Amino acid sequence: MPLEHENITRLRVSIDARQPLAPEVAEWLLGGFDFYLGEKAKGKNPSVCQAWKLGKRGYSPAHQSKLKERNRHLQTAWEQTVLKPVLPWTQAGILEKEILRFETGTWPRVKNNASPPDRLNAVQRSLFLAKKTGAELPNSRDGILKSLGIKQSY
């Protein structure tokens, strides 16, 4: 879970319970206010996403970096799943099954390893590295194609 999401969640819980904010949440919140007000004072029009360092789709730059790294490994897994040309939708279905099989069978046994075990095949090694980024793996054909920036063709 991205830090910003965690801070927002903790902020919501604290406000709802009428409890004082955790120091790190208060620091994050005040930093966003300071940025926002500072930019406004300069005549700029900052967004809330900029103020609290939320990026594209509300993801922080750190989480966007994780997604980029995950997608690089996902691309490698994509390239390893099919030996003959097929439609992207078909190939996404093949990779979708590989991801499901990996997450339900292999990942629970290898998640504590620092690097992929030698016994994993090439696709599993790529999925291991993608999963180790901390970003969730896509769990649908659409999600896979979107993550890889591939236009859908059925």
Helices and strands as residue ranges (DSSP letters): H 3-16, H 23-41, H 48-51, G 56-58, H 61-81, H 88-101, I 102-106, H 107-110, H 122-132, H 141-148
